[in-house]
């Protein structure tokens, strides 16, 4: 657990699959997460996550 808390993750292009992976990383206790995504969030995207 200590290794996860000290880990730094960079997630590129956070679509539906990336969002699910991100959720699991957060729940797992990863200490630092950076998200890089050039897309704008649109109304149709809101149903894709969780």
mmCIF file as Biopython writes it, N, C-alpha, C and O atoms, coordinates in Angstrom:
data_model
#
loop_
_atom_site.group_PDB
_atom_site.id
_atom_site.type_symbol
_atom_site.label_atom_id
_atom_site.label_alt_id
_atom_site.label_comp_id
_atom_site.label_asym_id
_atom_site.label_entity_id
_atom_site.label_seq_id
_atom_site.pdbx_PDB_ins_code
_atom_site.Cartn_x
_atom_site.Cartn_y
_atom_site.Cartn_z
_atom_site.occupancy
_atom_site.B_iso_or_equiv
_atom_site.auth_seq_id
_atom_site.auth_asym_id
_atom_site.pdbx_PDB_model_num
ATOM 1   N N  . UNK A ? 1  ? 0.822   -1.192 0.000   1.0 0.0 1  A 1 
ATOM 2   C CA . UNK A ? 1  ? 0.000   0.000  0.000   1.0 0.0 1  A 1 
ATOM 3   C C  . UNK A ? 1  ? 0.869   1.261  0.000   1.0 0.0 1  A 1 
ATOM 4   O O  . UNK A ? 1  ? 0.530   2.249  -0.651  1.0 0.0 1  A 1 
ATOM 5   N N  . UNK A ? 2  ? 1.974   1.227  0.719   1.0 0.0 2  A 1 
ATOM 6   C CA . UNK A ? 2  ? 2.853   2.399  0.782   1.0 0.0 2  A 1 
ATOM 7   C C  . UNK A ? 2  ? 3.401   2.755  -0.595  1.0 0.0 2  A 1 
ATOM 8   O O  . UNK A ? 2  ? 3.543   3.934  -0.920  1.0 0.0 2  A 1 
ATOM 9   N N  . UNK A ? 3  ? 3.710   1.747  -1.406  1.0 0.0 3  A 1 
ATOM 10  C CA . UNK A ? 3  ? 4.222   2.004  -2.756  1.0 0.0 3  A 1 
ATOM 11  C C  . UNK A ? 3  ? 3.166   2.699  -3.611  1.0 0.0 3  A 1 
ATOM 12  O O  . UNK A ? 3  ? 3.494   3.595  -4.389  1.0 0.0 3  A 1 
ATOM 13  N N  . UNK A ? 4  ? 1.906   2.298  -3.478  1.0 0.0 4  A 1 
ATOM 14  C CA . UNK A ? 4  ? 0.825   2.949  -4.224  1.0 0.0 4  A 1 
ATOM 15  C C  . UNK A ? 4  ? 0.658   4.401  -3.798  1.0 0.0 4  A 1 
ATOM 16  O O  . UNK A ? 4  ? 0.457   5.276  -4.640  1.0 0.0 4  A 1 
ATOM 17  N N  . UNK A ? 5  ? 0.739   4.659  -2.514  1.0 0.0 5  A 1 
ATOM 18  C CA . UNK A ? 5  ? 0.571   6.016  -2.012  1.0 0.0 5  A 1 
ATOM 19  C C  . UNK A ? 5  ? 1.684   6.945  -2.484  1.0 0.0 5  A 1 
ATOM 20  O O  . UNK A ? 5  ? 1.482   8.157  -2.558  1.0 0.0 5  A 1 
ATOM 21  N N  . UNK A ? 6  ? 2.845   6.401  -2.804  1.0 0.0 6  A 1 
ATOM 22  C CA . UNK A ? 6  ? 3.971   7.197  -3.291  1.0 0.0 6  A 1 
ATOM 23  C C  . UNK A ? 6  ? 4.037   7.248  -4.816  1.0 0.0 6  A 1 
ATOM 24  O O  . UNK A ? 6  ? 4.857   7.980  -5.369  1.0 0.0 6  A 1 
ATOM 25  N N  . UNK A ? 7  ? 3.191   6.488  -5.502  1.0 0.0 7  A 1 
ATOM 26  C CA . UNK A ? 7  ? 3.224   6.409  -6.961  1.0 0.0 7  A 1 
ATOM 27  C C  . UNK A ? 7  ? 2.636   7.667  -7.595  1.0 0.0 7  A 1 
ATOM 28  O O  . UNK A ? 7  ? 1.736   8.299  -7.041  1.0 0.0 7  A 1 
ATOM 29  N N  . UNK A ? 8  ? 3.168   8.018  -8.780  1.0 0.0 8  A 1 
ATOM 30  C CA . UNK A ? 8  ? 2.642   9.110  -9.596  1.0 0.0 8  A 1 
ATOM 31  C C  . UNK A ? 8  ? 2.241   8.533  -10.941 1.0 0.0 8  A 1 
ATOM 32  O O  . UNK A ? 8  ? 3.030   7.833  -11.576 1.0 0.0 8  A 1 
ATOM 33  N N  . UNK A ? 9  ? 1.027   8.816  -11.381 1.0 0.0 9  A 1 
ATOM 34  C CA . UNK A ? 9  ? 0.483   8.274  -12.624 1.0 0.0 9  A 1 
ATOM 35  C C  . UNK A ? 9  ? 0.108   9.429  -13.542 1.0 0.0 9  A 1 
ATOM 36  O O  . UNK A ? 9  ? -0.416  10.444 -13.082 1.0 0.0 9  A 1 
ATOM 37  N N  . UNK A ? 10 ? 0.374   9.281  -14.842 1.0 0.0 10 A 1 
ATOM 38  C CA . UNK A ? 10 ? -0.079  10.237 -15.851 1.0 0.0 10 A 1 
ATOM 39  C C  . UNK A ? 10 ? -1.004  9.487  -16.802 1.0 0.0 10 A 1 
ATOM 40  O O  . UNK A ? 10 ? -0.586  8.524  -17.445 1.0 0.0 10 A 1 
ATOM 41  N N  . UNK A ? 11 ? -2.249  9.922  -16.893 1.0 0.0 11 A 1 
ATOM 42  C CA . UNK A ? 11 ? -3.242  9.291  -17.763 1.0 0.0 11 A 1 
ATOM 43  C C  . UNK A ? 11 ? -3.446  10.167 -18.991 1.0 0.0 11 A 1 
ATOM 44  O O  . UNK A ? 11 ? -3.802  11.339 -18.867 1.0 0.0 11 A 1 
ATOM 45  N N  . UNK A ? 12 ? -3.220  9.605  -20.182 1.0 0.0 12 A 1 
ATOM 46  C CA . UNK A ? 12 ? -3.360  10.338 -21.434 1.0 0.0 12 A 1 
ATOM 47  C C  . UNK A ? 12 ? -4.659  9.964  -22.125 1.0 0.0 12 A 1 
ATOM 48  O O  . UNK A ? 12 ? -5.021  8.788  -22.181 1.0 0.0 12 A 1 
ATOM 49  N N  . UNK A ? 13 ? -5.367  10.965 -22.653 1.0 0.0 13 A 1 
ATOM 50  C CA . UNK A ? 13 ? -6.612  10.762 -23.397 1.0 0.0 13 A 1 
ATOM 51  C C  . UNK A ? 13 ? -7.638  9.973  -22.595 1.0 0.0 13 A 1 
ATOM 52  O O  . UNK A ? 13 ? -7.845  8.782  -22.828 1.0 0.0 13 A 1 
ATOM 53  N N  . UNK A ? 14 ? -8.257  10.633 -21.675 1.0 0.0 14 A 1 
ATOM 54  C CA . UNK A ? 14 ? -9.148  9.999  -20.706 1.0 0.0 14 A 1 
ATOM 55  C C  . UNK A ? 14 ? -10.567 9.848  -21.258 1.0 0.0 14 A 1 
ATOM 56  O O  . UNK A ? 14 ? -11.426 10.691 -20.998 1.0 0.0 14 A 1 
ATOM 57  N N  . UNK A ? 15 ? -10.813 8.781  -22.015 1.0 0.0 15 A 1 
ATOM 58  C CA . UNK A ? 15 ? -12.150 8.452  -22.484 1.0 0.0 15 A 1 
ATOM 59  C C  . UNK A ? 15 ? -12.835 7.545  -21.481 1.0 0.0 15 A 1 
ATOM 60  O O  . UNK A ? 15 ? -12.427 7.487  -20.321 1.0 0.0 15 A 1 
ATOM 61  N N  . UNK A ? 16 ? -13.873 6.833  -21.908 1.0 0.0 16 A 1 
ATOM 62  C CA . UNK A ? 16 ? -14.587 5.935  -20.987 1.0 0.0 16 A 1 
ATOM 63  C C  . UNK A ? 16 ? -13.690 4.873  -20.352 1.0 0.0 16 A 1 
ATOM 64  O O  . UNK A ? 16 ? -13.809 4.603  -19.157 1.0 0.0 16 A 1 
ATOM 65  N N  . UNK A ? 17 ? -12.805 4.276  -21.125 1.0 0.0 17 A 1 
ATOM 66  C CA . UNK A ? 17 ? -11.908 3.255  -20.574 1.0 0.0 17 A 1 
ATOM 67  C C  . UNK A ? 17 ? -10.907 3.880  -19.610 1.0 0.0 17 A 1 
ATOM 68  O O  . UNK A ? 17 ? -10.630 3.322  -18.549 1.0 0.0 17 A 1 
ATOM 69  N N  . UNK A ? 18 ? -10.370 5.030  -19.977 1.0 0.0 18 A 1 
ATOM 70  C CA . UNK A ? 18 ? -9.442  5.723  -19.101 1.0 0.0 18 A 1 
ATOM 71  C C  . UNK A ? 18 ? -10.093 6.172  -17.805 1.0 0.0 18 A 1 
ATOM 72  O O  . UNK A ? 18 ? -9.460  6.149  -16.749 1.0 0.0 18 A 1 
ATOM 73  N N  . UNK A ? 19 ? -11.356 6.582  -17.879 1.0 0.0 19 A 1 
ATOM 74  C CA . UNK A ? 19 ? -12.079 6.992  -16.669 1.0 0.0 19 A 1 
ATOM 75  C C  . UNK A ? 19 ? -12.259 5.830  -15.713 1.0 0.0 19 A 1 
ATOM 76  O O  . UNK A ? 19 ? -12.139 5.993  -14.499 1.0 0.0 19 A 1 
ATOM 77  N N  . UNK A ? 20 ? -12.543 4.673  -16.250 1.0 0.0 20 A 1 
ATOM 78  C CA . UNK A ? 20 ? -12.692 3.483  -15.404 1.0 0.0 20 A 1 
ATOM 79  C C  . UNK A ? 20 ? -11.354 3.112  -14.770 1.0 0.0 20 A 1 
ATOM 80  O O  . UNK A ? 20 ? -11.294 2.770  -13.589 1.0 0.0 20 A 1 
ATOM 81  N N  . UNK A ? 21 ? -10.290 3.182  -15.554 1.0 0.0 21 A 1 
ATOM 82  C CA . UNK A ? 21 ? -8.957  2.909  -15.010 1.0 0.0 21 A 1 
ATOM 83  C C  . UNK A ? 21 ? -8.607  3.927  -13.929 1.0 0.0 21 A 1 
ATOM 84  O O  . UNK A ? 21 ? -8.049  3.571  -12.891 1.0 0.0 21 A 1 
ATOM 85  N N  . UNK A ? 22 ? -8.938  5.194  -14.175 1.0 0.0 22 A 1 
ATOM 86  C CA . UNK A ? 22 ? -8.679  6.248  -13.198 1.0 0.0 22 A 1 
ATOM 87  C C  . UNK A ? 22 ? -9.422  5.984  -11.895 1.0 0.0 22 A 1 
ATOM 88  O O  . UNK A ? 22 ? -8.854  6.135  -10.813 1.0 0.0 22 A 1 
ATOM 89  N N  . UNK A ? 23 ? -10.678 5.596  -11.991 1.0 0.0 23 A 1 
ATOM 90  C CA . UNK A ? 23 ? -11.461 5.282  -10.792 1.0 0.0 23 A 1 
ATOM 91  C C  . UNK A ? 23 ? -10.777 4.187  -9.984  1.0 0.0 23 A 1 
ATOM 92  O O  . UNK A ? 23 ? -10.674 4.287  -8.761  1.0 0.0 23 A 1 
ATOM 93  N N  . UNK A ? 24 ? -10.312 3.149  -10.660 1.0 0.0 24 A 1 
ATOM 94  C CA . UNK A ? 24 ? -9.659  2.038  -9.964  1.0 0.0 24 A 1 
ATOM 95  C C  . UNK A ? 24 ? -8.332  2.459  -9.336  1.0 0.0 24 A 1 
ATOM 96  O O  . UNK A ? 24 ? -7.975  1.975  -8.262  1.0 0.0 24 A 1 
ATOM 97  N N  . UNK A ? 25 ? -7.604  3.351  -9.993  1.0 0.0 25 A 1 
ATOM 98  C CA . UNK A ? 25 ? -6.355  3.854  -9.419  1.0 0.0 25 A 1 
ATOM 99  C C  . UNK A ? 25 ? -6.618  4.684  -8.164  1.0 0.0 25 A 1 
ATOM 100 O O  . UNK A ? 25 ? -5.903  4.561  -7.170  1.0 0.0 25 A 1 
ATOM 101 N N  . UNK A ? 26 ? -7.645  5.525  -8.215  1.0 0.0 26 A 1 
ATOM 102 C CA . UNK A ? 26 ? -7.996  6.344  -7.051  1.0 0.0 26 A 1 
ATOM 103 C C  . UNK A ? 26 ? -8.425  5.458  -5.893  1.0 0.0 26 A 1 
ATOM 104 O O  . UNK A ? 26 ? -7.979  5.648  -4.761  1.0 0.0 26 A 1 
ATOM 105 N N  . UNK A ? 27 ? -9.289  4.491  -6.173  1.0 0.0 27 A 1 
ATOM 106 C CA . UNK A ? 27 ? -9.755  3.589  -5.119  1.0 0.0 27 A 1 
ATOM 107 C C  . UNK A ? 27 ? -8.622  2.729  -4.570  1.0 0.0 27 A 1 
ATOM 108 O O  . UNK A ? 27 ? -8.654  2.312  -3.413  1.0 0.0 27 A 1 
ATOM 109 N N  . UNK A ? 28 ? -7.624  2.467  -5.405  1.0 0.0 28 A 1 
ATOM 110 C CA . UNK A ? 28 ? -6.469  1.684  -4.966  1.0 0.0 28 A 1 
ATOM 111 C C  . UNK A ? 28 ? -5.500  2.468  -4.099  1.0 0.0 28 A 1 
ATOM 112 O O  . UNK A ? 28 ? -4.636  1.880  -3.447  1.0 0.0 28 A 1 
ATOM 113 N N  . UNK A ? 29 ? -5.632  3.791  -4.083  1.0 0.0 29 A 1 
ATOM 114 C CA . UNK A ? 29 ? -4.808  4.603  -3.206  1.0 0.0 29 A 1 
ATOM 115 C C  . UNK A ? 29 ? -3.599  5.250  -3.842  1.0 0.0 29 A 1 
ATOM 116 O O  . UNK A ? 29 ? -2.666  5.629  -3.133  1.0 0.0 29 A 1 
ATOM 117 N N  . UNK A ? 30 ? -3.584  5.392  -5.183  1.0 0.0 30 A 1 
ATOM 118 C CA . UNK A ? 30 ? -2.456  6.043  -5.847  1.0 0.0 30 A 1 
ATOM 119 C C  . UNK A ? 30 ? -2.333  7.475  -5.333  1.0 0.0 30 A 1 
ATOM 120 O O  . UNK A ? 30 ? -3.330  8.187  -5.214  1.0 0.0 30 A 1 
ATOM 121 N N  . UNK A ? 31 ? -1.108  7.888  -5.032  1.0 0.0 31 A 1 
ATOM 122 C CA . UNK A ? 31 ? -0.873  9.173  -4.389  1.0 0.0 31 A 1 
ATOM 123 C C  . UNK A ? 31 ? -1.061  10.390 -5.266  1.0 0.0 31 A 1 
ATOM 124 O O  . UNK A ? 31 ? -1.559  11.412 -4.793  1.0 0.0 31 A 1 
ATOM 125 N N  . UNK A ? 32 ? -0.674  10.314 -6.548  1.0 0.0 32 A 1 
ATOM 126 C CA . UNK A ? 32 ? -0.725  11.487 -7.411  1.0 0.0 32 A 1 
ATOM 127 C C  . UNK A ? 32 ? -1.118  11.067 -8.821  1.0 0.0 32 A 1 
ATOM 128 O O  . UNK A ? 32 ? -0.540  10.140 -9.388  1.0 0.0 32 A 1 
ATOM 129 N N  . UNK A ? 33 ? -2.113  11.764 -9.385  1.0 0.0 33 A 1 
ATOM 130 C CA . UNK A ? 33 ? -2.577  11.458 -10.742 1.0 0.0 33 A 1 
ATOM 131 C C  . UNK A ? 33 ? -2.650  12.755 -11.536 1.0 0.0 33 A 1 
ATOM 132 O O  . UNK A ? 33 ? -3.203  13.752 -11.071 1.0 0.0 33 A 1 
ATOM 133 N N  . UNK A ? 34 ? -2.079  12.727 -12.754 1.0 0.0 34 A 1 
ATOM 134 C CA . UNK A ? 34 ? -2.176  13.843 -13.686 1.0 0.0 34 A 1 
ATOM 135 C C  . UNK A ? 34 ? -2.943  13.345 -14.905 1.0 0.0 34 A 1 
ATOM 136 O O  . UNK A ? 34 ? -2.629  12.286 -15.449 1.0 0.0 34 A 1 
ATOM 137 N N  . UNK A ? 35 ? -3.949  14.108 -15.333 1.0 0.0 35 A 1 
ATOM 138 C CA . UNK A ? 35 ? -4.755  13.740 -16.498 1.0 0.0 35 A 1 
ATOM 139 C C  . UNK A ? 35 ? -4.457  14.732 -17.615 1.0 0.0 35 A 1 
ATOM 140 O O  . UNK A ? 35 ? -4.537  15.944 -17.417 1.0 0.0 35 A 1 
ATOM 141 N N  . UNK A ? 36 ? -4.108  14.205 -18.801 1.0 0.0 36 A 1 
ATOM 142 C CA . UNK A ? 36 ? -3.838  15.037 -19.969 1.0 0.0 36 A 1 
ATOM 143 C C  . UNK A ? 36 ? -4.804  14.613 -21.067 1.0 0.0 36 A 1 
ATOM 144 O O  . UNK A ? 36 ? -4.736  13.487 -21.562 1.0 0.0 36 A 1 
ATOM 145 N N  . UNK A ? 37 ? -5.710  15.523 -21.448 1.0 0.0 37 A 1 
ATOM 146 C CA . UNK A ? 37 ? -6.702  15.223 -22.479 1.0 0.0 37 A 1 
ATOM 147 C C  . UNK A ? 37 ? -7.088  16.528 -23.156 1.0 0.0 37 A 1 
ATOM 148 O O  . UNK A ? 37 ? -7.579  17.448 -22.502 1.0 0.0 37 A 1 
ATOM 149 N N  . UNK A ? 38 ? -6.871  16.610 -24.447 1.0 0.0 38 A 1 
ATOM 150 C CA . UNK A ? 38 ? -7.169  17.831 -25.185 1.0 0.0 38 A 1 
ATOM 151 C C  . UNK A ? 38 ? -8.616  17.977 -25.605 1.0 0.0 38 A 1 
ATOM 152 O O  . UNK A ? 38 ? -8.995  19.021 -26.134 1.0 0.0 38 A 1 
ATOM 153 N N  . UNK A ? 39 ? -9.432  16.962 -25.386 1.0 0.0 39 A 1 
ATOM 154 C CA . UNK A ? 39 ? -10.833 17.015 -25.800 1.0 0.0 39 A 1 
ATOM 155 C C  . UNK A ? 39 ? -11.664 17.843 -24.838 1.0 0.0 39 A 1 
ATOM 156 O O  . UNK A ? 39 ? -11.379 17.901 -23.641 1.0 0.0 39 A 1 
ATOM 157 N N  . UNK A ? 40 ? -12.699 18.486 -25.376 1.0 0.0 40 A 1 
ATOM 158 C CA . UNK A ? 40 ? -13.654 19.201 -24.542 1.0 0.0 40 A 1 
ATOM 159 C C  . UNK A ? 40 ? -14.742 18.231 -24.108 1.0 0.0 40 A 1 
ATOM 160 O O  . UNK A ? 40 ? -15.132 17.345 -24.869 1.0 0.0 40 A 1 
ATOM 161 N N  . UNK A ? 41 ? -15.226 18.398 -22.897 1.0 0.0 41 A 1 
ATOM 162 C CA . UNK A ? 41 ? -16.325 17.567 -22.412 1.0 0.0 41 A 1 
ATOM 163 C C  . UNK A ? 41 ? -17.610 18.066 -23.061 1.0 0.0 41 A 1 
ATOM 164 O O  . UNK A ? 41 ? -17.928 19.253 -23.002 1.0 0.0 41 A 1 
ATOM 165 N N  . UNK A ? 42 ? -18.344 17.146 -23.680 1.0 0.0 42 A 1 
ATOM 166 C CA . UNK A ? 42 ? -19.611 17.488 -24.312 1.0 0.0 42 A 1 
ATOM 167 C C  . UNK A ? 42 ? -20.734 16.757 -23.606 1.0 0.0 42 A 1 
ATOM 168 O O  . UNK A ? 42 ? -20.489 15.795 -22.878 1.0 0.0 42 A 1 
ATOM 169 N N  . UNK A ? 43 ? -21.952 17.199 -23.812 1.0 0.0 43 A 1 
ATOM 170 C CA . UNK A ? 43 ? -23.111 16.639 -23.127 1.0 0.0 43 A 1 
ATOM 171 C C  . UNK A ? 43 ? -23.196 15.125 -23.297 1.0 0.0 43 A 1 
ATOM 172 O O  . UNK A ? 43 ? -23.520 14.424 -22.338 1.0 0.0 43 A 1 
ATOM 173 N N  . UNK A ? 44 ? -22.918 14.608 -24.478 1.0 0.0 44 A 1 
ATOM 174 C CA . UNK A ? 44 ? -22.976 13.172 -24.732 1.0 0.0 44 A 1 
ATOM 175 C C  . UNK A ? 44 ? -21.936 12.367 -23.971 1.0 0.0 44 A 1 
ATOM 176 O O  . UNK A ? 44 ? -22.085 11.156 -23.813 1.0 0.0 44 A 1 
ATOM 177 N N  . UNK A ? 45 ? -20.889 13.023 -23.501 1.0 0.0 45 A 1 
ATOM 178 C CA . UNK A ? 45 ? -19.835 12.340 -22.751 1.0 0.0 45 A 1 
ATOM 179 C C  . UNK A ? 45 ? -20.240 12.023 -21.318 1.0 0.0 45 A 1 
ATOM 180 O O  . UNK A ? 45 ? -19.676 11.118 -20.702 1.0 0.0 45 A 1 
ATOM 181 N N  . UNK A ? 46 ? -21.197 12.748 -20.790 1.0 0.0 46 A 1 
ATOM 182 C CA . UNK A ? 46 ? -21.526 12.630 -19.371 1.0 0.0 46 A 1 
ATOM 183 C C  . UNK A ? 46 ? -22.036 11.247 -18.987 1.0 0.0 46 A 1 
ATOM 184 O O  . UNK A ? 46 ? -21.830 10.823 -17.850 1.0 0.0 46 A 1 
ATOM 185 N N  . UNK A ? 47 ? -22.686 10.539 -19.883 1.0 0.0 47 A 1 
ATOM 186 C CA . UNK A ? 47 ? -23.190 9.200  -19.585 1.0 0.0 47 A 1 
ATOM 187 C C  . UNK A ? 47 ? -22.148 8.107  -19.723 1.0 0.0 47 A 1 
ATOM 188 O O  . UNK A ? 47 ? -22.429 6.952  -19.402 1.0 0.0 47 A 1 
ATOM 189 N N  . UNK A ? 48 ? -20.964 8.435  -20.187 1.0 0.0 48 A 1 
ATOM 190 C CA . UNK A ? 48 ? -19.928 7.428  -20.422 1.0 0.0 48 A 1 
ATOM 191 C C  . UNK A ? 48 ? -19.145 7.047  -19.179 1.0 0.0 48 A 1 
ATOM 192 O O  . UNK A ? 48 ? -18.425 6.049  -19.188 1.0 0.0 48 A 1 
ATOM 193 N N  . UNK A ? 49 ? -19.269 7.805  -18.135 1.0 0.0 49 A 1 
ATOM 194 C CA . UNK A ? 49 ? -18.431 7.594  -16.958 1.0 0.0 49 A 1 
ATOM 195 C C  . UNK A ? 49 ? -19.265 7.182  -15.759 1.0 0.0 49 A 1 
ATOM 196 O O  . UNK A ? 49 ? -20.230 7.851  -15.389 1.0 0.0 49 A 1 
ATOM 197 N N  . UNK A ? 50 ? -18.868 6.057  -15.156 1.0 0.0 50 A 1 
ATOM 198 C CA . UNK A ? 50 ? -19.485 5.529  -13.949 1.0 0.0 50 A 1 
ATOM 199 C C  . UNK A ? 50 ? -20.933 5.229  -14.193 1.0 0.0 50 A 1 
ATOM 200 O O  . UNK A ? 50 ? -21.629 4.771  -13.287 1.0 0.0 50 A 1 
#
